[in-house]
Amino acid sequence: MNMARRGTIAGLLAPVLLLPGCAATIAEQARPAPAAPLAVYGATMTVEIAPVLVAMRTLYPDGPAVQNGGVPSLIRAENPADVATNAETQVLRQSVKRPDIRIIMTLVEGHYRIVARKSAGIETLSDLRGKRIATLKATSADYFLARMLERGGLTPADVTEVQIMPLEKLPAAIAAHEIDAVAIWEPFSENVLRALGEDAVEFSGKGIYRELFNLNTTAGALADPAKRREIVALLRAIMRATEGMARAPGEAQALVAQSGGYTVAEVANSWRHHDFTASFAEDMLDVLVQEEIWLAAAEKRLARSREALARLIDRSALDEARAPVR
């Protein structure tokens, strides 16, 4: 065989000999790259964060951990969060300028109460008139207080709202008679109740208001295929964590204690004031509409329509997470 013919045959055979390697290279290029871990932010000093802490440790045992923050973390200019926890109040506040924020799951329904000093002459809600009540302005607790005062025939103008920070100071403040009552989330309400002992009286918000502590993201993150896969995986992990917590809450309580700087006993004592659902509150839109009226008045703006608020709710990722894995 002459050299020219041998070169022609070699040239024809070369692509064939390279095909297995080429196929592997093409397959690797076509395979989706592993997504980076989600940047997950939440109110790490709340009991409500429990299922997210458990889920993140399951998904990312080597990190990252849940970072302290909330809905504002989703919309900051640098290094925004992919998902963030918060009560519905903060979604309403932040979405005025950023209507692309989305509520994608209700993690827990928090049951609030007002805890007060009987020695301050408080036996009924109407007795709160003229009293000093610790809460945090423009939060779910502040909205809760407004609803409770309304039930007692009062308005926020009838009381003195006091902001005490850090919240760990609340038991000492009420014991020293610096305040007469608190309207705040757990475990601080429980700590105040125990500090007061027999001098405590509490007013449940059942049937008036309960906190909807949600997982939130943005429309952009949901539209990104890689981000969406990770978000759906997180939702599945949260659902599994919630089921596990119902059977044995010890691990979750320990994680909350570590995250918030509490004792495990503090977390365990306030656990009963939370319904961990990993679902979606069916009356979410109704709650948003009613709370929007209060918030708009406080912020001196027009309340948004029901249709506009409905766009803040996106159940599609949760529906996907609930579907059988194929």
N, C-alpha and C positions, 0 to 999 in steps of 0.2 A: 504494500500500500504506500503510495507516494505521500510525501509530507503535506501537500495541499489537501489531499483527501482526508488524512488523519486529523488535520486541524479542523476541517469542516465537521467531522463526526464528533470531535471533542466539544466543539462549540454547540452542537445540537444536544449533546448529553448533559452539558453543564447545568442548564436550568432544571432538568429532571432530577439530577442528583441533589440540587439545592432545595427542591420542593418541600421536603419535611421541615427543614429549618425555617423556610419562608412561611409555611403554614403556621408554625408556632409563633413566629414574630407577629404575623397579622392577627392571630387570635389574641395575643397579649395586648396589641394596640386597640383591639375592639372591646376588650373587657373593661368595664367601668373601673376607674381608679378608686381605691378605698377612700371613703370620705373621711375628712378630718373630724375628730371628735367635736361634738356640738359645744358651743360656748353657752353654758347654762347659768343663768343668774336667778337669784331668789332671795326672799327675806329670810336670811339664815338664822335669825333670832326668833323665828316663829315655830310653833308646834306644827303648823300646817305644812311646813316644808318636808315633813317626814318621808312621804312616799318618793319624793324626788331624790332625796339623799340615798335611800335604799336602791332606787333604780339606777342612779349614776354609778354607785359603787359596783353594781352588777355589770353594767355595760362597759365601764371604763375602770377596772380595778387598779390600774396604774395611773389614773388621773386622766383628765382634769377633774377637780372637785367642783361643786356648785359654788359660784362666786356670789358674794353679797351684793344685792342690788334688786331692782324690780323692773317694771315696764319702761322707765326712762332709759335703762340700759339697751333696750332694743333700738332706740332711735338716736343714740349719740353719734357724733360725727366720726370718731375714731374707735376702732375695735368694738363694734356693736355686738350685743348678745344675739344669739340665734333664737333662744326661747327664754322666757322669764316668768316668774310667778308674781302674783299680786292679787289683791282683792279687786273686785269690779270697779271700785271707785277710781283707781289710778288709770285704768283703761279709759274711762270717761274723761278724765282730766287730760291725759296726754294725747288722746286721739282728736282733740279739737284741732290741733295743728298737724297731726299725723294720722289721717283717717285710714292709713294702710295697716294699722295695728289690728291683730285678730285674736279673739278668744278661741282656743281650740280644745280645752278640756276643763271641767270643774274637778279640781283635785279633792276639795273638802268643803263642806259647809260648816262654818264656825258659828257656834251658838254664843252670842254675846249676852252680857248682863251688866247692870249697874250694881256696884257694891258700895254701900254707904254706911256711915256711922249712925247707929240708933241714938247715941248720946248727943248727936247734933240735932235731935228732934225730927228725925226722918223715919217715918213709918209707911208713908205712901208716896207715890210719884209726885203728887202735888206738893208734898213737903220739901221738894227740892228747890222751891222758889227761894231765891236769895242765897243759895248755897254755892260753895266753891267746888267745882267738879273738874277733875283732871281728865284730859283727853288730848288727842293730837288733831289739830285743825286739818281740814281737807283730807281726812282719811275715812275709812269705813267706820271706825269708831265714832268719829264726829257725826257722820250721817246717822248712825245708830242712836246716838244721844239725842239728836234732833227729833227722830221718830218717837223715842220714848217720852221726851218732854211733851210732845204733841198729845200722846196718849194721856198724860197727866194734866192736860189743859194748859200747858206752859209753852213758851218759846225759848230759844237760846238767849234772848234778851232778858229773860227772867232769872238767869243764873250767871255766875261768873265762871267762865271756862279758863282753866289753869293748865299750862303746859309745863310738865316736870320732866327733865331729861338728866341722866338716862332713866329709863322706866324702872330700873331696879330700885330707885329711890322712893317709889310710891308707897310701899308698906311703912317706911319710916315717916314719910310725910303725913300720912293719914293718922298714924299713931300719935304724932306730935300735934294733931289738930290743925295742920297747915292747910289741909283740904278736908272736905266733908264726904266726898264720894269720888269714884273713878268709873269711867266708861272706856274700857280698853280691852285688848285681846289677851289671850293666854300666853304664858303662865302668870302674867302680872295680876289679873283679876283674882286668880286663886290665891296668889301670895298675899294680896291685900286682905282677902276674906280670912285667911288663917291668922294674919297678924291682928285682926280685930277680934277674933274669937267670938265670944257671946255678944259683943257690941256690934256685930255685923248684921246688916239687912241687905238682901239682894232682890233685884227686880229683873226677872227673865224677859228676854226679848222674843220669846217663842210666839209665833203668830204675828209679830210686828216687823222684825227684820232678822235675817241671818246673813252672815258674810258668805259671799261666793268667792272662794279663793281659787283662782284659775291659773292654768298654764296658757301663756300667750306667745305669739310670734308676730311676724309680719307677712303681708301678702307676697312680698318678694321672696322670702324664705320658703314659703309653701310652693311657689312657682319654680324653684330651683330643684331639679330632680334629685341631685345628691343630698341636698339639705333635707328635702322632704323624706327621703328614705330614712335618714337618721332621726328625724322628728317622729316618724311613725314607729321606728324601733324604740324610741324613748317612751312613747305612749304605751306600747305593749309592755315595756318593762315596768312602768308605773302601775298598770293594771295588775300585773303579777305581784308587785310589791304590796299593793293595797290588799289583795287577797291574803297574802302571807301575814300582813299586819293584823288582820282580823282574827287570825288563829293565834298568833304569838307576837305581841307588839314589842317585846323586850329589845330586840335589835334596833328597831326604829327609834324607840325612846332613847336608847343610849346614843345613837347618832345625833338626835336633836339636842340632847344634853351637851354633847361635845361641840356641836356647831354653834349653839347659842350661849354656851358658858354657864349652863345650869347644872343642878344636881339631877340625877335620874329621877329622884323622888318628886322634884318640882314638875317635871314633864309628866310623869305618871299620874300625879294628882289632878292635872288639868286635862288629861287625855279624853275624859268622858264628854267634854264640851265640843267635841269635833266628830263629824260624820265624814269619814274618808270614803269617797264615792268613786273616784276615777271614772266619772261619767260626764253628763252634761245636764245642768239644771234646766228642767223643762220650761221654767218660767223666767229664764235668763233675760229675754227681751223685755218682759214686763218690769223686771227689776231695774233694768237699764233706763227704761222710759221714765219711771217714777223718780229714780235717783237723779237723772239728768235735770229734772225740773229744779230740784234742790241745789244742785251744783251750779247750774247756769245762773241762778239768782245770786249765789255767793260770789261767782266770778263776774257778775254784771254783764252777762251776754245773753243772747237768745238761746233757748233750748232747741236742740236739734229734733228733727222729726223722727217718728218711729221707723220710717223707711231708712233714714240715714244711720240710725243706731243698729238696725238689723244687719247692716253691712259689716259691722264689727265682729259678727259671729260667723265662724266657719267650722262646721262639724265634719268636713270631708276627711281630714286626717284621722280623726277618731273613728269614723266609719271604716276607713281603710285598715286601721289598727285592729278593729274588731273582726274583720273578715278573716276566714281561715287562711293560714299561710300555705302557699302552694310551692 
